[in-house]
Amino acid sequence: MAKNKIAFIVTGYGKEVNGGTEQHCRMLAERLVDEYEVEVLTTCVKDYSKGENELPEGAVLMNGVCVRRFKVAPELPELHACFIRKSKWIRRLRKWLYQVGLLRFCASIHPVWTSMQEWEDKVMKSYVFYSPDLLAYVEQHKDEYKAFIPINISYPLAYYVAISVPEKTLLIPTMHYESSTFRAIYSKVFTRVAYIGFNTGAEQSLAEHIFSRKRMSAHGIISVGIEQSVDADWKEVKEKYQLPEEYLLYVGRVDAGKLHHIIQYYLSYKKKYPASALKLVLVGGLFSQPVVHPDIIYTGFVTDAEKYAIIQHAKVLVNPSKFESLSLILLEGMSRGKPMLVNGNCAVLKEHCVNSQGVVQYYTGKRSFIDALHRMENSEEWRKSIASKSVSYVRENYDWSIIMPRLKRAIEVIG
């Protein structure tokens, strides 16, 4: 019996492409190949900061998944910032209505907003990831697929696929509280697709307050798990990257948008506690000017095996992002019993702190960061006490035996 064909849609895919969304997609796609004919429709972009077609067009098989790459061809990308400014008032209005608690009520009465649609459409089409060829392929071949699964509503491919084939779309929005989340054109997507799968309760609650729970498409939490990892040889990794004995670890894209003052907070910590042996290790691609300091180490890109070895030997892991829909690095760290310090101004990360009953620690500013890190660095007894609880939290909430049945049920209700 022939398998039903499904397609994930994501901006980048493959070992050459780094990012949480891409990893999220790969883990789900590869776990469905036994039951579905799985494809990934993606672009030829390798480096998001450049937005160039560096990877070859065409189809290639990767771990049982057919990956189809299409060239990007954004329209007037040089005017992208201008289009964002031209359309900002509708985002600001919707965000203000959300902040005063009225947007959900407004959405329940008027679920689909069309104000500023022309300008918001220009914003989406001027993104570096806009691919007319990919969207044309979906339109021409949509009858061949049971379901389309776009990931990350912030980017144009997810949006345009969702409005092109809403009846076959299982949207994984990976949304968070930021300006772009309040685009009016998203109201067409969240009220018309077949199903919406969220990563956390906080993300789902955000969407329900923006688009009205009663008016939204069928939805629920699907989430994602983490890979079973094999560590690289620690001695070799430590020597290769000149890593210290004790360090605070950040893993992710190294740019100002992701780091959110963490370097300044860390340097303030070292100034207050100069006897601390804790250094700061930043793992990931460098997309902004580095701060040069003897206690700060930049590794650049590392392999997965190297990353897991570096996580295993960290004293504390930090996630300073304000914009998360889940945080894979948090789950990876907790699965190894590592202490986690996160930005409490992010609702999703704060939810992990609450749900883990304090196993995950949070800060909301420089002073609370310094206080929390001091406790975590100097209390070996506390670090030992939370190790097994961290592992249990991941196993009980993000095991693949929980995640995959949710995803398969969502796929099967389509059509």
C-alpha positions in Angstrom: 0.0 0.0 0.0 1.4 3.4 -1.0 2.3 5.8 1.8 0.6 9.2 2.0 3.0 12.0 1.1 3.6 14.9 3.4 5.9 17.9 3.1 7.5 20.1 5.7 8.2 23.7 4.7 11.2 25.4 6.3 13.6 28.1 5.2 16.7 26.0 5.4 17.6 22.3 5.9 20.6 20.0 6.1 23.9 19.7 7.9 25.1 22.9 6.2 22.3 24.9 7.8 22.3 25.8 11.5 19.3 26.9 13.5 16.7 25.7 16.0 13.8 25.7 13.4 15.9 23.6 11.0 16.8 21.1 13.8 13.1 21.0 14.9 12.1 20.1 11.3 14.7 17.5 10.8 13.9 15.6 14.1 10.2 15.4 13.2 10.6 14.6 9.5 13.1 11.7 10.0 10.8 10.1 12.6 7.9 9.9 10.1 9.7 8.2 7.2 8.4 4.7 8.2 4.8 5.7 8.0 4.8 8.5 5.3 6.6 9.5 2.2 8.3 12.5 3.8 9.6 15.5 1.9 11.1 18.9 2.9 10.5 21.9 0.7 13.2 24.4 1.4 15.5 27.1 -0.1 19.0 27.2 -1.4 20.0 29.6 1.3 22.9 28.4 3.6 23.6 31.6 5.6 20.6 33.5 6.7 22.6 36.7 7.2 23.6 36.7 3.5 20.4 35.3 2.0 22.2 34.0 -1.1 21.5 30.9 -3.1 24.6 28.9 -2.1 23.2 25.4 -2.1 22.2 23.6 -5.3 18.6 23.4 -6.6 16.9 20.1 -6.9 16.0 17.1 -4.9 18.3 15.0 -2.7 17.6 12.1 -0.3 18.8 12.7 3.3 18.2 10.0 5.9 15.0 8.8 4.1 13.7 12.3 3.6 13.4 13.8 0.1 14.7 17.4 0.3 13.7 19.7 -2.5 15.5 23.0 -2.7 14.3 26.1 -4.5 16.1 29.3 -5.3 15.0 32.4 -3.4 14.0 35.5 -5.3 12.8 38.3 -3.0 10.9 41.2 -4.4 12.6 44.6 -3.7 14.7 43.3 -0.8 16.4 46.7 -0.6 13.1 48.2 0.5 12.3 45.5 3.2 12.9 47.9 6.1 10.8 50.6 4.4 7.9 48.2 4.0 8.2 47.2 7.7 7.9 50.9 8.6 5.0 51.5 6.3 3.0 48.7 7.8 4.0 49.3 11.5 0.8 51.1 12.7 -1.4 48.0 12.3 1.1 45.9 14.3 1.3 48.6 16.9 -2.5 48.8 17.2 -2.9 45.1 17.5 -0.1 44.9 20.1 -1.6 47.7 22.1 -5.0 46.0 22.1 -3.3 42.8 23.3 -1.5 44.7 26.1 -4.7 46.2 27.4 -6.6 42.9 27.1 -8.9 43.8 24.2 -7.4 42.0 21.2 -8.9 38.6 22.0 -12.4 40.2 22.3 -11.9 42.2 19.0 -10.7 39.0 17.3 -13.8 37.1 18.4 -16.0 39.7 16.7 -13.8 40.4 13.7 -11.4 37.4 13.3 -9.8 38.3 9.9 -8.1 41.7 9.6 -7.3 43.1 6.2 -6.0 46.5 7.1 -2.5 47.2 5.7 -2.6 43.9 3.8 -0.9 45.4 0.8 2.1 46.7 2.8 2.4 43.5 4.9 2.4 41.5 1.8 5.3 43.6 0.5 7.1 42.9 3.8 6.7 39.1 3.3 7.7 39.1 -0.3 10.8 41.2 0.3 12.2 38.8 2.8 15.4 37.0 1.7 13.7 33.7 2.1 10.8 34.4 -0.4 10.8 31.7 -3.1 8.2 32.0 -5.9 9.5 28.7 -7.3 8.7 26.9 -4.1 5.3 28.4 -3.8 4.5 27.6 -7.5 5.6 24.0 -6.8 3.1 23.7 -3.9 0.3 25.1 -6.1 1.0 22.7 -9.0 1.5 19.6 -6.9 -0.8 20.2 -3.9 -3.1 17.3 -4.8 -0.2 14.8 -4.4 0.2 15.6 -0.7 -1.9 14.7 2.3 -0.5 17.4 4.4 1.8 20.4 4.3 3.6 21.3 7.6 5.2 24.8 7.5 7.3 25.7 10.5 7.9 29.2 11.8 5.1 31.7 10.8 7.6 34.6 11.0 8.9 33.8 7.5 7.1 34.1 4.1 7.2 30.4 3.1 5.1 29.3 6.1 2.6 32.1 5.5 2.1 31.7 1.8 1.9 27.9 1.9 -0.7 28.2 4.7 -2.9 30.6 2.7 -2.4 28.6 -0.5 -3.5 25.2 0.9 -5.2 26.0 4.3 -7.3 22.8 4.2 -4.1 20.7 4.0 -1.9 22.8 6.4 -0.7 21.7 9.8 1.0 24.8 11.0 3.8 24.7 13.6 4.1 28.5 14.2 7.0 28.6 16.8 5.7 32.1 17.7 6.7 34.3 20.5 6.0 37.8 21.8 7.5 40.2 19.4 6.4 42.9 17.0 6.0 40.6 13.9 3.6 38.3 15.8 1.0 41.0 15.6 0.9 41.3 11.8 -2.8 41.5 10.7 -2.3 39.1 7.7 -1.6 36.3 10.1 -5.3 36.4 11.1 -6.1 34.6 7.8 -3.8 31.8 8.7 -4.7 31.1 12.3 -8.4 31.0 11.5 -8.3 28.9 8.3 -5.6 26.2 8.4 -6.6 22.6 9.2 -4.6 22.4 12.5 -2.1 24.4 14.5 0.5 22.6 16.6 2.2 24.6 19.4 5.3 23.8 21.4 4.3 25.0 24.8 1.3 26.1 26.8 2.7 29.7 26.9 2.9 29.8 23.1 -0.6 28.5 22.7 -2.0 31.0 25.2 -0.3 33.9 23.4 -2.0 32.8 20.1 -5.4 32.4 21.8 -5.2 35.9 23.2 -4.2 37.4 19.7 -6.6 35.4 17.4 -9.3 34.4 19.9 -9.4 30.8 21.0 -13.0 30.3 19.8 -12.2 31.7 16.3 -8.9 29.9 15.8 -8.5 26.7 13.8 -8.3 23.4 15.7 -5.2 23.5 17.7 -3.2 21.9 20.5 0.3 21.2 21.8 2.5 18.9 19.8 6.0 20.1 20.7 9.3 18.3 19.9 11.8 16.1 21.7 15.6 16.0 21.6 18.1 13.6 20.0 19.9 10.8 21.8 23.4 12.1 21.6 26.9 10.8 21.4 29.7 13.0 22.8 32.9 13.7 21.1 36.1 13.0 23.0 36.3 15.6 25.7 40.1 15.8 25.8 40.2 16.5 22.1 37.3 19.0 22.2 38.8 20.9 25.2 42.2 21.2 23.5 40.7 22.1 20.1 38.7 25.1 21.5 40.9 25.9 24.5 38.1 25.4 26.9 38.5 26.1 30.7 37.7 23.8 33.6 34.7 25.8 34.7 32.4 27.8 32.4 29.0 29.3 31.9 27.8 28.1 28.5 25.7 29.7 25.8 24.8 27.7 22.7 23.1 29.4 19.7 23.6 32.1 17.2 26.0 34.7 18.6 24.4 38.0 17.8 23.0 40.9 19.8 19.4 39.7 19.2 20.0 36.4 20.9 22.5 37.4 23.6 20.4 40.2 25.2 23.1 41.8 27.4 24.4 38.5 28.7 28.0 39.5 28.1 27.6 42.7 30.0 25.9 40.8 32.8 28.6 38.3 32.9 31.4 40.9 33.0 29.5 42.6 35.9 29.4 39.3 37.7 33.2 38.9 37.3 33.7 42.4 38.6 31.6 41.7 41.7 33.2 38.3 42.2 36.7 38.5 40.8 37.8 35.3 42.5 35.3 33.3 40.4 36.9 30.9 38.0 33.9 30.8 35.8 34.5 31.8 32.2 31.9 32.4 29.5 31.9 30.1 26.5 29.8 31.1 23.5 29.1 28.2 21.0 27.7 29.1 17.6 28.1 31.1 14.5 29.3 34.7 15.1 27.0 37.2 13.5 28.0 40.4 15.4 31.2 42.1 16.5 32.8 40.0 19.3 33.6 41.4 22.7 37.2 40.7 23.3 38.0 39.6 26.9 40.3 37.0 28.4 37.4 35.3 30.2 35.2 35.0 27.1 35.7 32.2 24.6 34.1 31.9 21.1 34.2 28.5 19.5 32.3 29.3 16.3 30.3 26.4 14.8 30.9 23.0 16.3 29.7 19.5 15.4 26.7 18.0 17.3 29.0 15.6 19.0 31.3 18.4 20.1 28.3 20.5 21.3 27.1 17.7 23.5 30.5 17.2 25.0 30.7 20.9 25.8 27.3 20.8 27.3 28.2 17.8 29.5 31.2 19.6 31.0 29.6 23.0 31.6 28.9 24.2 35.1 25.9 26.2 34.2 24.0 26.8 30.9 22.3 30.1 30.1 19.6 31.0 27.7 19.3 34.8 27.5 16.7 34.9 24.6 13.5 36.9 25.0 12.0 35.1 22.0 11.4 31.4 22.4 8.6 29.0 21.6 10.3 26.1 23.4 14.2 26.2 23.7 15.9 23.0 22.5 19.1 23.9 24.3 17.2 24.0 27.6 15.9 20.5 27.0 19.3 19.3 25.9 20.9 20.7 29.0 18.2 19.4 31.4 18.4 15.9 29.9 21.9 15.8 31.1 21.1 17.2 34.6 22.8 20.5 34.0 21.8 23.7 35.9 19.9 26.1 33.6 19.6 29.9 34.0 17.1 31.6 31.7 15.7 35.0 30.8 12.5 35.3 32.9 11.2 38.0 30.6 10.4 35.3 28.1 7.0 33.7 28.9 8.0 30.3 27.5 11.2 30.1 29.5 9.4 31.3 32.6 6.9 28.5 32.1 9.7 26.0 32.1 10.8 27.4 35.5 7.3 27.0 36.9 6.6 23.6 35.5 9.9 22.2 36.6 9.1 23.5 40.2 12.2 25.7 40.3 14.7 23.3 38.8 15.2 25.9 36.0 16.3 29.2 37.5 15.5 32.6 35.9 16.7 36.2 36.1 14.9 39.4 35.0 17.8 41.9 35.1 21.5 42.3 35.9 21.1 42.1 39.7 19.0 38.9 39.7 21.4 37.4 37.1 24.4 38.0 39.3 22.6 36.7 42.4 21.3 33.5 40.7 24.6 32.7 39.0 26.5 33.1 42.3 24.2 30.6 44.0 24.4 28.2 41.1 28.2 28.4 40.8 28.9 28.0 44.5 26.3 25.4 45.7 27.5 22.0 44.6 24.8 20.5 46.9 22.0 22.3 44.9 23.5 21.3 41.6 23.5 17.7 42.6 19.9 18.0 44.0 18.4 19.2 40.7 20.2 16.8 38.4 17.8 13.9 38.5 14.8 16.3 38.6 16.0 17.9 35.4 16.3 14.6 33.6 12.8 13.5 34.8 11.3 16.8 33.6 12.5 16.2 30.1 11.5 12.5 30.1 8.0 13.1 31.5 7.2 16.0 29.1 9.3 15.8 26.0 9.9 12.1 25.3 9.4 11.0 21.7 6.8 8.5 22.8 4.7 11.5 23.9 5.5 13.8 21.0 5.1 11.6 17.9 1.5 10.3 18.6 0.4 13.9 18.9 1.9 14.8 15.6 0.5 11.7 13.8 -3.0 12.3 15.1 -2.8 15.9 13.8 -1.7 14.7 10.4 -4.4 12.1 10.2 -7.3 14.6 10.9 -6.3 16.6 7.8 -8.5 15.8 4.9 
